[in-house]
Each structure stands twice: as C-alpha cells, then as structure tokens.
C-alpha cells in the first residue's frame, strides 16, 4: 500500500452517533493521499462495534485502534501519532468534519515548500449556523514563528504538523482533561522553522453542548496550570510566552473562577499572585491583535475590577 502523505488522528469515546458528518466528509475527499487513525478510548456504549461495522464499507485508508484503558483525548492522540504512517499529521475530533477538498488543499500547500506546519481557518457550527473564524489575526502568508506562537489558538485541529518535527522533539499531549491540545500546539510550533497560514475555512467545528469540553465539571484550573507549565518548560521566547500567559492562563483561569462562582477576593488574590510572573504583561506587543472584548476584559483584570467582570460574563451568558 502506498504511504500516505497525511495522517489524521481521531479519538473516539462514546461518539459514534455524532460521526456521520466526519465519515461522509472523508468519503467525499477529492484526493485520497491520506489515512485516518480512529482510536477507541474504551467507549462504554456501542461506538466500537458500530464504527467497526461502518468502516468495512468505506473506500478511504484507515486504521482502527483501541486503548486497553481509558486514557482521555491527549494520550489517545499520542497513541494515534505513534501509529501513523504519513509525513504530516493533523487532527479531527469525532464530532466535527472537514470540507470536501480538505486533503487536496493541504497537499497543494505541502507540495509548494514542504513547511513544518500549516494553519488554516474554520467554521463554528452553532444552532445550525456556520460562523467563519480565523485561526490567526494576520494576513495569509509564510509566518514568523514567534508571531504564530503568540497568536494562534490552542486547538490542535485546524493545523497540520510535519511528523518528524513532533517525533524528533518528543512533543506529546500531556495527560490533562482540558488544555492538553493548547500545550501540544504551542510546543510543536516552537520547533517549527517554516509555517504557512492560508485563510480558507476547511474545518467545521460542531459546538456540542453535551460534549465533555462544555461541562462545568471539567473547569479545573489545574489543567490550565499544568498546560502552561508544560509550555514554559519547552518554550523560551519571552514575549510570545508572555502572550500565552495572558490569554491562556491569566484570562482563562479568571473566567473559570467566575463561572464557578468564586468569591471576589479569591479571584483578586489569584490575579495578584499570577502577575508576579509577568508584572508588566499589559504592555505586551501582541495585545493589539486581540479582539476588542478580550482587550476590555483584560483591562478589567489589570485593574482588578471583579464586579464588572462578573457582570459582563453574566450578560454574555
């Protein structure tokens, strides 16, 4: 069998009922230079049996693996990476799907310069509406690594990595219930010397409210703390690292604390202690690229105005 150019890694956990769009989108690909690796993370429903039966009828190349114990999304993706055959790796969540020319478009970008990473735009499907989203607040071009490191979102989908970069530098998803993809993406990008960004939406992210990623019980700030520690241990760029701290540590943890109903003084104490790491974070050059609402909330965090922060989050909800 011909070696695929691109390997897709997809964890599966009790999600077969959400996978029709994904499988259909792969069957419609105009280019077949790919494999997809499904990893069953010890599903407790019939996802394993149903997916096994469905895959017997597909035309694309696939591998179907099963974990011996429940590992969570990060370690399950690591399992997929270690069993991949392609020169490039990308990720699709089991409840999402891709455009019909997904592989073709990525392959075209690879063949031009064989970059270390490729980033592209996406849609969010919410209440039967598709909302276009940019993965970077920059124009389409070959990117500066530090800009990408500071400004890209933390989702592992919407990005393609050269497998050699990931494997040679031992980049892995840490064992976390949330933010494991943020840690992986930022560290992987830190090792990339050539990055291509093109502003075409190739990925469809389904906002499924019943997903594990949208439940209050997963809002454990220890995940964010551990993810940032993993990034700190592997990334040396100070200004880019500071921007990751601002958006993916300081802001996210304050947001989680508000959602979880923490007292004002508890939130204020957290901000005061966190700021010891980057006392002048509000001067970071990448802040100007952030959307207005985020810059407003960060200003309130800077001034420790917890009352207004809570009011805005209440209105937003």
VENFEN-V835802 format. One record per residue. N is the residue number from 1. PSI is psi in radians with two decimals (none if undefined). D_FIRST is the distance of its C-alpha to the first C-alpha in whole Angstrom. Layout:
n = {N;N}
psi = {PSI;PSI}
d_first = {D_FIRST;D_FIRST}
//
This chain:
n = {1;2;3;4;5;6;7;8;9;10;11;12;13;14;15;16;17;18;19;20;21;22;23;24;25;26;27;28;29;30;31;32;33;34;35;36;37;38;39;40;41;42;43;44;45;46;47;48;49;50;51;52;53;54;55;56;57;58;59;60;61;62;63;64;65;66;67;68;69;70;71;72;73;74;75;76;77;78;79;80;81;82;83;84;85;86;87;88;89;90;91;92;93;94;95;96;97;98;99;100;101;102;103;104;105;106;107;108;109;110;111;112;113;114;115;116;117;118;119;120;121;122;123;124;125;126;127;128;129;130;131;132;133;134;135;136;137;138;139;140;141;142;143;144;145;146;147;148;149;150;151;152;153;154;155;156;157;158;159;160;161;162;163;164;165;166;167;168;169;170;171;172;173;174;175;176;177;178;179;180;181;182;183;184;185;186;187;188;189;190;191;192;193;194;195;196;197;198;199;200;201;202;203;204;205;206;207;208;209;210;211;212;213;214;215;216;217;218;219;220;221;222;223;224;225;226;227;228;229;230;231;232;233;234;235;236;237;238;239;240;241;242;243;244;245;246;247;248;249;250;251;252;253;254;255;256;257;258;259;260;261;262;263;264;265;266;267;268;269;270;271;272;273;274;275;276;277;278;279;280;281;282;283;284;285;286;287;288;289;290;291;292;293;294;295;296;297;298;299;300;301;302;303;304;305;306;307;308;309;310;311;312;313;314;315;316;317}
psi = {2.38;2.39;2.25;2.64;-0.67;2.29;2.31;2.30;2.20;1.90;2.56;2.12;1.84;0.68;0.23;-0.65;-0.20;0.08;-0.01;-0.84;-0.69;-0.91;-0.71;-0.70;-0.56;-0.62;-0.42;0.03;2.36;-0.11;2.33;0.37;0.98;2.85;2.66;2.40;1.90;2.30;1.98;2.06;0.97;0.95;2.53;-0.09;-2.64;0.36;-0.74;-0.88;-0.77;-0.73;-0.68;-0.76;-0.74;-0.65;-0.35;-0.34;-0.01;2.79;-0.28;2.83;2.35;2.79;2.50;1.87;2.87;2.28;2.60;-0.35;2.84;2.09;-0.31;2.94;-0.64;-0.99;-0.50;-0.70;-0.66;-0.72;-0.73;-0.76;-0.78;-0.32;0.20;2.70;-0.29;2.84;-0.41;2.65;2.39;3.02;2.43;2.24;2.66;-0.39;0.15;-3.13;3.09;2.90;2.81;-0.36;0.41;-0.99;-0.74;-0.81;-0.74;-0.75;-0.69;-0.75;-0.67;-0.80;-0.37;-0.81;0.02;1.04;2.88;-0.49;2.65;2.37;2.44;2.94;3.13;2.98;2.54;2.13;2.00;2.05;0.82;0.30;2.48;2.04;2.14;2.35;2.41;2.45;-0.37;2.45;0.74;2.92;2.77;2.22;-3.14;2.23;2.66;2.28;-0.71;-0.65;-0.77;-0.77;-0.73;-0.60;-0.30;2.67;2.98;0.20;2.40;-0.45;2.82;0.14;2.59;2.33;2.49;2.21;-0.64;-0.67;-0.80;-0.83;-0.81;-0.49;0.16;0.77;2.18;2.76;2.16;2.81;1.51;2.74;-0.41;2.73;0.13;-0.56;-0.60;-0.85;-0.80;-0.87;-0.85;-0.72;-0.73;-0.78;-0.59;-0.36;-0.04;2.29;-0.43;2.11;2.26;2.29;2.26;2.32;1.12;2.32;1.91;-0.16;2.48;1.90;2.07;2.10;1.62;1.94;-0.36;-0.04;2.65;-0.48;-0.07;0.41;2.54;-0.56;-0.28;-0.01;1.07;1.98;-0.29;-0.56;-0.81;-0.68;-0.82;-0.67;-0.77;-0.65;-0.70;-0.73;-0.79;-0.68;-0.31;-0.16;2.29;-0.27;1.98;-0.84;-0.68;-0.74;-0.68;-0.68;-0.64;-0.73;-0.79;-0.89;-0.68;-0.02;-1.19;-0.99;-0.83;-0.71;-0.69;-0.76;-0.82;-0.72;-0.66;-0.79;-0.65;0.00;0.50;2.65;2.66;-0.79;-0.58;-0.74;-0.75;-0.75;-0.69;-0.80;-0.79;-0.78;-0.68;-0.66;-0.27;-0.45;-0.74;1.44;-0.49;0.69;-0.55;-0.10;0.08;2.36;-0.35;-0.14;-0.54;-0.33;-0.17;2.63;2.74;-0.79;-0.64;-0.72;-0.64;-0.82;-0.64;-0.60;-0.70;-0.64;-0.75;-0.72;0.09;0.64;1.39;-0.61;-0.86;-0.64;-0.83;-0.66;-0.77;-0.75;-0.62;-0.75;-0.68;-0.70;none}
d_first = {0;4;6;9;12;14;14;17;19;21;24;25;29;31;29;28;31;30;26;26;27;24;21;23;22;19;18;21;19;19;16;12;11;12;11;14;16;19;21;24;27;29;30;33;33;30;28;25;26;26;23;21;22;22;18;17;18;16;14;12;9;12;13;17;19;22;25;28;30;31;30;31;29;29;28;25;23;24;22;19;19;19;16;14;11;12;15;17;18;20;22;23;26;25;29;28;25;24;25;23;22;22;18;20;23;21;19;22;24;21;21;25;25;23;25;25;26;26;28;29;32;32;34;35;36;39;41;39;40;37;39;37;37;36;34;37;40;40;39;35;35;33;35;37;35;39;39;36;36;40;39;36;35;34;31;28;27;27;26;23;23;21;19;21;24;24;23;25;28;28;28;28;29;32;33;36;36;37;36;33;31;34;34;30;30;34;33;29;31;33;31;30;31;30;30;29;31;31;33;31;31;27;27;30;31;33;36;37;40;39;36;37;37;40;42;45;44;42;44;44;45;44;41;42;44;41;38;41;41;38;38;41;40;37;38;41;42;45;46;42;42;46;44;42;45;47;44;42;45;48;48;45;47;51;49;48;51;53;51;51;55;56;60;60;62;59;56;59;59;55;55;58;56;53;54;55;52;52;56;55;52;54;54;50;49;46;48;49;46;46;47;51;51;49;51;54;53;52;56;57;55;57;60;60;61;59;61;60;56;57;59;56;53;55;56;52;51}
//
